[in-house]
Amino acid sequence: MMHDRETSEAFDIVTIGSATEDVMIQCDSAQVITLESANGATCYMALEYGGKIHVDGMLITVGGGAINTAITCAMQGMKTAVLSKIGNDEPGERVKRRLQEVGAYTGLMPHSERSGTGYSTIITTFTGERTVLVHRGASRELCEADMPWKALERAQWIYVGALAGDSWRLYPLIARFAEEHGIKLALNLGTSQVARGLDEYGDLLECVHIVFQNIEEMRLLTRVEARRGDRDEREICRLLHERGVDIVVITDGARGAMASDGRAFYTVPAFPVEAASTIGAGDAFAAGCIAALWHGRSIGEALRLGAANSASVVSRPGANAGILTWDEALQFAASRSLRG
């Protein structure tokens, strides 16, 4: 029997993960405190305890890993569907409308009868960096009963972002499904999943075509400590290839990104832009890389086009307002110099 959210359409990519309503707050008076340790530096945002803090700007928009990624993929030419659980509420409808604006298919998205759509408050400082207060809401309830397997089996790619709550148990199910049906699986684990370490995922990584994480997440996932030069990145790549991952991509903010396919290492500096907010930068980079690979570009070219999309997103408030079309990404990458 066909699932009530099944469809006969075939998608280039289905993005799976969180959906949120985002309240963006610009707070230039927030202080940034950096503490150094043997494992590197950690930064903290500080606000006066008990104070009434002036806010320099506010924007209400939508976001979440599955949503941001889908918007890029759809705008860059991929036939895109989204699988993220939302509430029966107005924020959920706003999420769907934003996706529909760019042509992404929302018919696979289940609704929760218990929880509202996820919600994030994103506080951005004068540096452009941000701290996110997130309530996962309905997103954390995504479960096996919500999976429209028949629709998924016709996809070329599946992208899985952060799965919170019990929904993280879907990772091995989706991974095995992708392998059985010859689907390229892209993975971007959330912070709580990264903290579980490599051993938690057993043979799952053998099913992964490409994994995207930032350098701090990669160190936590693999338990590799920071080292001089790129020795830690190379060790991280070795460990993940050993587990079966085809392509490993490590991002490092304004320093750019590197990738390995087990045969060669590829690096790309970041494009220098004035940062309005870094929210959504990682999603934009990953989705830009995936779209480029889908368009038949090399890994090196995919990194550059992912960096272009990420730089454009960073230059504008909101997690997806600056996303580029495919032609815009090509033009951006061709017309601008990289940092470094």
N, C-alpha and C positions, 0 to 999 in steps of 0.2 A: 504494500500500500504506500502511496506517495505521501511524504510529509506535507503538512499544510503550507509549508514555506518552500517547498521544492519548486523548481523551474526547469524547463527544458533548455534554457539558454546555457551556452558554454562561455565561461569567463577566462580572460587572460590571467586574472589574479583575483583571489578572495583574501581580504584582510580580516584577521581575527584578533580581538583584543578589547581594549577599553574605549568607552565613549563618555565624554564629560561635558558639562556646561562649565566654561572657564570665566572667572572674574579676574581680569588682569589689573593689578594695582601698581602704579609707579610711585615709589617712595624714595626720593633722593636723600632723605635724612637718615635712612637706615645705615648703620655702620657695618663695615666688613672687618672681621677680626680673623687673622691668620695665625694658626698654631703649627709650629714645625715639630716633626718627630722623625725617628729613624726611618719610617716608612713613607716620608714625604710630608707635604703640607696639607692641612685641613682648614677650610674657611668656614666661618660662622657669621650669620646675619644677626645684628644686635639692634633691638628697639628698647626705648626707655620703659622699664617695668612700671606698670601702673599709669603710664602717661597717655595722653590723647595725641595721636600721631597725625600730622598733616599728610595728606595724600596728594601727589602732584598730577595724577591722571588716573582714569579708570576706563576699562573697556570690557564689555560682556560679549563673549563669543563662544564657540564650541571647540572641542579638542578631544584628546585621548589618542593613544597610539594607533588604533585601528582606523580612526577617522582621519587623522592627519596624513597617514600613509596612503589611504584610499584617495584622498583629494589629489595628491601628487600623481599617483598612478593614472587616475582618470584624466587629469589635465594633460598628461604626457602621452596620451594615446592608447592606454590599455583599457580594455573592457573590464570594468572593476565592479566587484560586489563586496559588501561589508557584512560581517557576522559579529555583532556586538549587542549585548543585551541592554535594553533601555527601559525606563519606566513608562507607565501610561500617563504621561504628563507633558506639559508644554516644553520643558527643556528637551525631552526626547523628540518631540516634533521639530524643534529647531535644529537638532542634530540631523534628522532626516532631510529637512529642507536644504541644509547646507550641502549635503551629499548629492541631492538631486540637482542642485544648481550646476554641478560640474559633471553630471551624467552618470554618477555612480548608482548602482542598483541597491535598493534598501529592502527589497522583499524578503531577504533571508534573516532580517533582524528580529529576534524574539522580544516580547515584552514581559516584564516582571509584574506579577500581581501583588508582590510584597514590598518592593523597594522602588524608590525614585531613581531617575537617571543620575549617574555619577556627577560629582561637583568638585571643582578645584578653585582655590584661591591662590593666585600666583603673584608673589610680591617681587618686583624687579627693583634693584638698587641703581645707584648712579653709575655703576660699572657695566650695566646691561645684564649681569648675572642675576639669577632668580632663585627663590625658594618656593616650593609648591606645597600647599596644604591640601590634601586630597581625600575625599570621601568616595570610595569606589562605587557605592550604590549598587544598582542592578548589574553592573558589569561583573561583579564577583560571583554572581549566581549562574553564569553560563555553564551548562553541564551537558553531558552526553545526549540527554533527551532533546536538547536544543539543536543538535547538529543535523543539518540537511545533507546527509552523506551523498545522496544521488546527485545533487547540484554540485557538490565539491569534486566529485570524481571526474568531471569534465574540465576542471581548471588546469591551466598550464603552471601556475604558481599558486602557492599558499604562503601568506605572510602571517606569522604569529608573533604578536607583541606581548606586553605584560599581561598575565592572567592572574588576577588577585583572588584571595579567598580560596575556596575549594575548586575554583575553575582551573587552577594550575594542574589538576589531575588530567586535564585534556591533552597536555603536551605529548605524552607517549602515544595516546590514541591517534592524534593528528599525525604524528611522525610516522607511525606504522602505516596509516592510511595513505599518506603521500608516497611512501616507498612502494606500496603495493600497486598504486595506480600511475607510477611514473611521473609524479608531480614534483616540481622543484620547490623545496621547502626553505623559506627564509625565516630566521629566528632572531628575535630580539628580546631576551629575557628581562623581566622586571627585577628590581632590586632584591625583593624577598626571595625570588627564585635563584638569583645569582649567589646569594648568601648560602644556599644549600650545598654549593660546591659541585665539582664535576661528577663525583661518585653517585650523587643522587639521581643522575640521569641515565646511568647504565649504558645500554646500547642505543638509546634514543639518538645520540649525536651521529650515529652511522647513517641516519636517514636525512640529515641536514645538508642542504646544498650550500647555503651561505649563512653565516652568523654575523650579526652586527652588535657590538657593545663598545662602550667607552673604555678607556684604559683602566680607570679605577674599578669598573665592573669586571673587566677581564682579570685583573689581579685578584679580586675577591673570589671569582669563580674558580680560578686555577690554583690559587694559593701561591702564586709567583710574586715575590717581593720586587719592589722597585730597584732597578739597577742602572748603572751609567750607560749612556748611549741607548741603543735599541736592543740590548741583550734580553731585557724582560719581554719585549714584544715578540722577539724571535722564539723565545722559550714558550710563550703562550701559544703561538701559532703551531709549534711542534706538538704540544700536548693535544691541541684540538684536532689537528690532522691525524694524530695517532688514534683518536677516538672516532675518526671517520668523516669529519667535516671537510667538504670540498674546498670552500673559500672562507677565509677568516678575515674580517674587517675590523680594525681597531681605530676608533676616533679619539681625538685628543684636543677638542675645543679649538682655540685659535691656533694651535700648533699643526692642525691638519689631521690627516689620517694615513694609515698604511693598511695594506692587504697582502695576503699570501694565498697562493693556490697550491702550495706544496712543492712547486718547481721554482718559483721566483717571488721576490718581494717587490711590492709597488708602493710608492709614497706619493702623496699630494699635499702641498701646503694649503692653508686656508686662503680664500680670497679676502683681502683686507677691506672691511666695511665698518661703518660706525654702527655699533650694536644698539638696537632699541630694546631687544629682549632675546635671550637665548632659548626661550621656551619653543619647543618644536624643532629645534635645529637637528637633533639626532634623527627624528622621524623623517625630516626633509632629506637628509643625507642618504639614509637607507633607501627610501623610496626612489630618490633620484638615481641611485646606483642600479636598483632593480629595473627601473624603466629603461635605463641605458643598455643593460644586458639583454633585456627583452627586444630592444631595437637592434641587437646584433653588435653592439660596441664591445671593445676589449675591456679587460678589468681596469687597466690604467685610464682609459677614456671614461669608464663608468665612475671611477673615483672623482675625476675632474668635474663631471656633470653633476654628481651628487654634491660636491663641494659648492658648485654654482647655485644649486637649489637651496642648500643650507644657508649660504651667505645672503641670499635674497630674503629668506624667511627671517634671519637674524636682524636684518635692517629695518623691519617693520614690526609694530606691536602685534601680538597675537601669534598663535602657533601655526596658522596656515594662511594668513593674509598675503604673505609674500611669495607663495608657491608659484613657480614658473611653468608655463606650457613647454612642450618639447622644443618648439622653435625658439622660444625665449631662453631656454637653458643653453641651447647651442650658441645663440648670439652672446649671452652673458659670458660663457666660458671662452669664446673666441676673442672677445673685445676687452677683457680685463686681465691684468697681471695677477699672478698668485703671490701670496706673502712669502717672503724668504729670499 
